[in-house]
Structures are given as C-alpha cells and as structure tokens.
Amino acid sequence: MEKTQIQEMLDEKGFIDEKIDPQLKLVEEIKRLKKEKNAVILSHFYVDAELQDIADYVGDSLGLAQEAEKTDADMIVFVGVHFMAETAKIINPSKKVILPDLKAGCSLAESAPIEKFAEFKAKYPDHKVISYINCTADLKTLTDIVCTSSNAKKIVDSFPKDEKLIFAPDKNLGNYINSVTGREMVLWDGACMVHEQYSVEKIIDLMDEHTDAEFIAHPECEKPVLLIAKHIGSTSSLLNYVQKSEAKKFIVATESGILHQMKKACPDKIFIPAPSIDSTCGCNDCTYMKLNNLQKLYICMKHEQPEIQLSEEVIEKAKVPIQRMLEISR
C-alpha cells in the first residue's frame, strides 16, 4: 500500500483499513513483528483482554509513562488512547510511537481545548497549574506539573500549603483531592464520560443484593459515588486492593477492562461491574479504548502507522511537567 493511500486512510478513518487473510494467526504475527522491529507493546488496563494479554506491559497512566521512559525498544506501540501515546512520544522523542487508531481519543482530554484553557488560566495569573495526564500535549505545555490518579495527592502535597493551584481537566478527581488534602484548588469543568455514568441508586441496590461485596471506585467518579465506596483509588490501586482484601466479592466502579486483570490475579473472587444510569448503553466501557483490536494492532505494526507526530516546541514544553512528575514519583 502506497504512503499516500495510507495517509488518506488515516486522515479519513484514523486507522489503516486493510483486508487480512482470515487464516493469519494474528497473535503469532504480532509477536513476530515485535521481535523483527524491536518494538515494545504498552497496554492500558481498559482495552480488551486479548490486547492486554499480548502486551509487554499492562498498567495505568503512571506505570505506562514510567515504562515508556525506560524502554530501550526502537518503537513504542501504544494500545490505549491518543494522549497516552503523545506522552510516550514526549518522553522519548527520538523513538517512533504508533497507535492502532488515531481516533482513540479521550472525553477528558477533549473537554479542555487549549484556547479555552489558556483563557481560563489567564484569570488566575498567580496560580500554578497541575494537569491530570488525561489531557492533550498542547494543554501540558501550559502546565507546571502533570499528575495521574495514582500520584495526584502526592503531587498536590509537594506544593506549599499556601500555594494557589489550578487543577485540570477532571473536576471529580480535583474535588476528591481537595477533600483529602484540605486544599481549595480551582477546578476546570471537565469529566470522564465513563465515570460520570454510574448510578448511586443502582449501586446501592446492588450492594443490598450482594451484602458480602465491597464497593470500590475510581476517583474520576462523582462525589455521591465516592461517598459510599469502601476503597477509592487509581486502576492500579483498585487492582492491588482486591488482591489484599479478605473479601471474596467486589462491585467495581471503573472501566470494565480492569476486571480482566482482577480475575487473573484473584481467580477465586467475584467481580461485578457497577451499574450505570442507562443499563442499555454500555457506559462501563470506554468507546475510545475499545477502538483498539488485534487487527488494527497487527496492521499498525506492519506499516508502522499511524505514527504520533508532535512539534519540537510542544515536546520541549510538555516534557518539563511530565519529567517533574516522574521525578517525584520515583
């Protein structure tokens, strides 16, 4: 396939739409390409199970950023969403970073367009900016330090108590960190479409039905959901918690992809996805994460496209707050 055809397809669809021989053993071919091209496959907890199982590393945003920083591979294949692949490129600008589908975005990142955030920031000239990693590379250029849900409290606590702070783009995570630190950070009005869809009433009904289950939740959930949670934490924190807890049953309020790792780690335990407001919409799944599949992964590794491209200026500016986060998180 010619480069121009590939580019046209990427511009239109976000991925290379190529027919694959149905007899092709995709997992074997992906492993062959990985070895041939000296590539590393990094996967988020929220993609489908078969993609998690083929990855060299599966983790949350902090773990993925740390893996991207230390890899000696020539090519980073990011099975996740766009901002994650951008972060890997910023950390390792000399390496090729590819993503199976360029349209695998993020509702949080999309909630904070750079122009509007710049106007918002200008209203608070004496404030430092903490940006949740779930944002665009452009927004990171306006940031003093990046955080993830794993280290948000630690990052906020690294500032003096009297330091004025802006937290963007997730208002729910920001509210939660305010509550556990006693801060009054100014919050950008953004949210994750998955984590805002949980129904407190349905969760309580489910807890009444399963009285032996512990309810655990991601801090991107809204406050009423967090108030009834036994444990609140990032995806890696939730995974660690279920392994250490003596409970045998859990109701989990975060994207359903994490249940695969929970079941692998604790095959004797039961995991129930928390119900959403609309039980017919599949709101426990991130539609962006689910754009990734084995076919797209194979094709993108075969053609080494779509590739993440960022300007030197964006990389230079965005790398500073990411490196600050990685230093504090070591």
C-alpha positions as CSV (number, residue, x, y, z in Angstrom):
1,M,0.0,0.0,0.0
2,E,1.4,3.4,-1.0
3,K,2.2,6.0,1.5
4,T,-0.3,8.4,0.0
5,Q,-3.1,5.8,0.3
6,I,-2.2,5.1,3.9
7,Q,-2.2,8.8,4.7
8,E,-5.6,9.3,3.0
9,M,-7.0,6.4,5.0
10,L,-5.6,7.8,8.3
11,D,-7.0,11.2,7.6
12,E,-10.4,9.7,6.9
13,K,-10.7,6.8,9.3
14,G,-7.8,7.1,11.8
15,F,-6.6,3.6,11.1
16,I,-5.4,1.6,8.1
17,D,-8.4,-0.4,6.8
18,E,-6.7,-3.4,5.2
19,K,-8.1,-6.8,4.4
20,I,-6.4,-9.6,6.4
21,D,-6.2,-13.2,5.5
22,P,-8.6,-15.0,7.8
23,Q,-6.1,-17.8,8.2
24,L,-3.5,-15.5,9.6
25,K,-2.6,-16.1,13.2
26,L,-2.6,-12.6,14.4
27,V,-1.1,-13.1,17.8
28,E,1.9,-15.0,16.3
29,E,2.3,-12.3,13.6
30,I,2.2,-9.5,16.2
31,K,4.9,-11.3,18.2
32,R,7.0,-11.8,15.1
33,L,6.7,-8.1,14.1
34,K,7.6,-7.0,17.6
35,K,10.8,-9.0,17.5
36,E,11.6,-8.0,14.0
37,K,11.1,-4.3,14.6
38,N,12.5,-4.2,18.2
39,A,9.2,-2.9,19.4
40,V,7.6,-2.8,22.8
41,I,3.8,-3.1,23.3
42,L,2.4,-1.0,26.1
43,S,-1.3,-1.5,27.0
44,H,-3.7,0.2,29.3
45,F,-6.0,-1.8,31.7
46,Y,-9.1,-0.6,29.8
47,V,-8.5,-2.3,26.4
48,D,-9.9,-5.7,25.6
49,A,-8.5,-8.7,27.4
50,E,-6.8,-10.2,24.3
51,L,-4.8,-7.0,23.8
52,Q,-3.8,-6.9,27.4
53,D,-2.5,-10.5,27.2
54,I,-0.3,-9.7,24.2
55,A,1.3,-6.6,25.7
56,D,4.8,-6.4,27.2
57,Y,3.4,-4.2,30.0
58,V,-0.1,-3.5,31.2
59,G,-0.8,-0.7,33.6
60,D,-2.3,2.6,34.5
61,S,-1.2,6.0,33.1
62,L,1.7,6.4,35.7
63,G,3.1,2.9,35.1
64,L,2.8,3.3,31.3
65,A,4.7,6.6,31.4
66,Q,7.4,5.1,33.5
67,E,7.7,2.1,31.1
68,A,7.9,4.5,28.2
69,E,10.7,6.4,29.9
70,K,12.9,3.4,30.5
71,T,12.3,1.3,27.4
72,D,15.3,0.6,25.0
73,A,13.0,-0.5,22.2
74,D,13.2,1.3,18.9
75,M,9.4,1.6,18.5
76,I,6.7,2.0,21.1
77,V,3.3,0.5,20.2
78,F,0.7,2.1,22.4
79,V,-2.5,0.1,22.9
80,G,-4.6,2.8,24.6
81,V,-5.7,6.3,23.7
82,H,-4.1,9.3,22.0
83,F,-3.0,11.3,25.0
84,M,-1.1,8.2,26.3
85,A,0.8,7.8,23.0
86,E,1.5,11.5,23.0
87,T,3.0,11.2,26.5
88,A,5.3,8.4,25.3
89,K,6.4,10.5,22.4
90,I,7.2,13.5,24.6
91,I,9.2,11.3,27.0
92,N,11.0,9.6,24.1
93,P,11.1,12.0,21.2
94,S,13.7,10.0,19.3
95,K,11.6,6.9,19.2
96,K,8.8,6.0,16.8
97,V,5.5,5.9,18.7
98,I,2.5,4.3,16.9
99,L,-1.2,3.9,17.9
100,P,-3.6,1.4,16.3
101,D,-6.3,4.1,15.8
102,L,-5.7,7.8,15.8
103,K,-9.3,8.4,16.7
104,A,-8.9,6.6,20.0
105,G,-9.3,9.9,22.0
106,C,-10.5,10.7,25.5
107,S,-13.5,12.7,26.7
108,L,-11.5,14.3,29.4
109,A,-8.8,15.5,27.0
110,E,-11.4,16.8,24.6
111,S,-13.1,18.7,27.5
112,A,-10.2,21.1,27.8
113,P,-9.3,22.7,24.4
114,I,-6.1,24.6,24.6
115,E,-7.6,28.0,23.6
116,K,-10.3,28.0,26.2
117,F,-8.0,26.7,28.9
118,A,-5.5,29.4,28.1
119,E,-8.2,32.0,28.7
120,F,-9.2,30.2,31.9
121,K,-5.6,30.2,33.2
122,A,-5.2,33.9,32.4
123,K,-7.9,34.6,35.0
124,Y,-5.6,33.2,37.7
125,P,-2.1,34.6,37.0
126,D,-0.8,33.8,40.5
127,H,-1.8,30.1,40.3
128,K,0.3,27.1,39.5
129,V,-1.2,24.5,37.1
130,I,-1.5,20.8,37.9
131,S,-2.8,18.9,34.9
132,Y,-4.1,15.4,35.0
133,I,-2.2,13.3,32.5
134,N,-5.6,12.7,30.7
135,C,-5.1,15.9,28.6
136,T,-3.6,16.9,25.3
137,A,0.1,17.5,24.7
138,D,-0.9,21.2,24.0
139,L,-2.5,21.6,27.4
140,K,0.6,20.0,29.0
141,T,2.6,22.9,27.6
142,L,0.6,25.3,29.9
143,T,1.2,23.1,32.9
144,D,3.6,23.3,35.8
145,I,3.4,19.6,36.7
146,V,1.4,16.6,35.5
147,C,-0.2,14.0,37.7
148,T,-2.0,10.7,37.4
149,S,-4.8,9.3,39.7
150,S,-2.0,7.2,41.3
151,N,0.1,10.1,42.4
152,A,-2.3,13.1,42.4
153,K,-2.3,13.5,46.2
154,K,1.5,13.2,46.3
155,I,1.9,15.8,43.6
156,V,-0.5,18.3,45.2
157,D,1.2,17.8,48.6
158,S,4.5,18.7,47.0
159,F,3.4,22.3,46.8
160,P,3.4,24.6,49.9
161,K,0.1,24.7,51.7
162,D,-0.4,28.4,50.7
163,E,0.3,27.8,47.0
164,K,-2.6,28.7,44.8
165,L,-3.4,25.9,42.4
166,I,-5.4,25.1,39.3
167,F,-6.4,21.5,38.7
168,A,-7.4,20.4,35.2
169,P,-9.2,18.9,33.4
170,D,-11.1,16.4,35.7
171,K,-13.3,18.2,38.3
172,N,-14.2,14.9,40.0
173,L,-10.6,13.9,40.7
174,G,-9.9,17.5,41.6
175,N,-12.8,17.6,44.1
176,Y,-11.6,14.3,45.6
177,I,-8.0,15.5,46.0
178,N,-9.3,18.8,47.6
179,S,-11.3,16.7,50.1
180,V,-8.3,14.5,51.1
181,T,-5.7,17.4,51.2
182,G,-7.8,20.2,52.6
183,R,-6.9,22.3,49.5
184,E,-9.2,24.7,47.6
185,M,-7.8,24.2,44.1
186,V,-9.5,26.0,41.3
187,L,-11.0,23.3,39.1
188,W,-11.6,23.1,35.3
189,D,-15.0,21.8,34.5
190,G,-14.2,18.5,32.8
191,A,-15.1,14.9,33.4
192,C,-14.8,11.4,32.1
193,M,-17.9,10.2,30.2
194,V,-17.4,6.6,31.6
195,H,-17.0,7.6,35.3
196,E,-19.9,10.1,35.3
197,Q,-22.4,7.5,34.2
198,Y,-22.6,5.5,37.4
199,S,-25.9,5.4,39.2
200,V,-25.7,5.7,43.0
201,E,-29.2,4.3,43.4
202,K,-28.5,1.2,41.3
203,I,-25.1,0.7,43.1
204,I,-26.9,0.8,46.5
205,D,-29.5,-1.7,45.2
206,L,-26.7,-3.9,44.0
207,M,-24.9,-3.6,47.4
208,D,-28.2,-4.7,49.1
209,E,-28.4,-7.7,46.8
210,H,-24.7,-8.6,47.4
211,T,-24.2,-7.8,51.1
212,D,-20.9,-9.6,51.1
213,A,-19.4,-7.5,48.4
214,E,-17.1,-4.5,48.9
215,F,-17.7,-1.5,46.6
216,I,-14.6,0.2,45.2
217,A,-14.4,3.2,42.9
218,H,-12.0,5.3,40.8
219,P,-11.7,8.9,41.9
220,E,-12.9,10.1,38.5
221,C,-16.4,9.1,39.7
222,E,-18.7,11.8,41.0
223,K,-18.8,12.6,44.8
224,P,-22.0,10.7,45.7
225,V,-20.5,7.5,44.3
226,L,-17.2,8.0,46.1
227,L,-19.0,8.6,49.4
228,I,-20.3,5.1,49.5
229,A,-17.1,3.4,48.4
230,K,-15.0,1.1,50.7
231,H,-11.9,2.0,48.7
232,I,-11.1,4.8,46.3
233,G,-8.1,4.6,44.0
234,S,-6.5,4.5,40.6
235,T,-6.8,1.4,38.5
236,S,-3.6,0.0,39.9
237,S,-4.7,0.9,43.4
238,L,-8.0,-0.9,42.9
239,L,-6.2,-4.0,41.5
240,N,-3.8,-4.0,44.5
241,Y,-6.7,-3.6,46.9
242,V,-8.7,-6.6,45.7
243,Q,-5.7,-8.8,46.0
244,K,-5.1,-7.8,49.6
245,S,-8.7,-7.6,50.8
246,E,-10.2,-10.6,52.6
247,A,-13.5,-10.0,50.8
248,K,-14.4,-12.5,48.1
249,K,-16.8,-10.3,46.1
250,F,-16.4,-6.7,44.7
251,I,-18.5,-4.2,42.9
252,V,-16.2,-2.1,40.8
253,A,-16.8,1.4,39.5
254,T,-14.3,2.0,36.8
255,E,-14.0,0.9,33.1
256,S,-14.7,-2.8,32.8
257,G,-11.4,-3.6,31.2
258,I,-9.7,-3.8,34.6
259,L,-11.9,-6.8,35.6
260,H,-9.7,-9.0,33.3
261,Q,-6.6,-8.3,35.4
262,M,-8.6,-8.6,38.7
263,K,-9.9,-12.1,37.6
264,K,-6.4,-13.2,36.6
265,A,-4.9,-12.0,39.9
266,C,-7.8,-13.4,42.0
267,P,-9.5,-16.3,40.2
268,D,-11.3,-17.3,43.4
269,K,-13.0,-13.9,43.7
270,I,-16.1,-12.4,42.1
271,F,-16.1,-9.0,40.3
272,I,-19.3,-7.2,39.4
273,P,-19.2,-4.0,37.2
274,A,-21.0,-1.1,38.9
275,P,-24.3,-0.3,37.1
276,S,-24.6,2.9,35.0
277,I,-27.6,5.2,34.8
278,D,-28.6,3.7,31.5
279,S,-28.1,-0.1,31.6
280,T,-28.5,-0.4,27.8
281,C,-25.7,2.0,26.8
282,G,-22.6,0.0,27.7
283,C,-21.4,3.0,29.8
284,N,-19.0,0.9,31.7
285,D,-16.9,0.7,28.6
286,C,-14.7,3.4,27.1
287,T,-15.7,3.6,23.4
288,Y,-12.3,5.1,22.7
289,M,-10.3,2.3,24.4
290,K,-12.4,-0.2,22.6
291,L,-11.4,1.1,19.2
292,N,-8.3,-0.9,19.7
293,N,-8.4,-4.5,18.4
294,L,-5.9,-7.2,17.3
295,Q,-6.5,-6.5,13.6
296,K,-5.6,-2.8,13.9
297,L,-2.6,-3.7,16.2
298,Y,-1.2,-6.1,13.6
299,I,-1.7,-3.6,10.7
300,C,-0.3,-0.7,12.5
301,M,2.8,-2.7,13.4
302,K,3.1,-4.0,9.9
303,H,3.1,-0.4,8.4
304,E,4.4,1.4,11.4
305,Q,1.4,3.7,11.1
306,P,-0.4,5.7,12.5
307,E,2.5,7.5,14.0
308,I,2.3,10.1,16.7
309,Q,3.8,13.4,15.4
310,L,4.4,16.4,17.6
311,S,6.4,19.6,17.0
312,E,9.7,20.1,18.8
313,E,8.3,23.1,20.6
314,V,5.4,21.1,22.0
315,I,7.7,18.3,23.0
316,E,10.2,20.6,24.7
317,K,7.5,22.5,26.7
318,A,5.3,19.5,27.6
319,K,8.3,17.3,28.7
320,V,9.1,19.6,31.6
321,P,5.9,19.0,33.7
322,I,6.0,15.3,32.8
323,Q,9.6,14.9,34.0
324,R,8.7,16.8,37.2
325,M,6.0,14.2,37.9
326,L,8.3,11.2,37.1
327,E,11.0,12.6,39.4
328,I,8.6,13.0,42.3
329,S,7.1,9.5,41.6
330,R,10.3,7.6,41.6
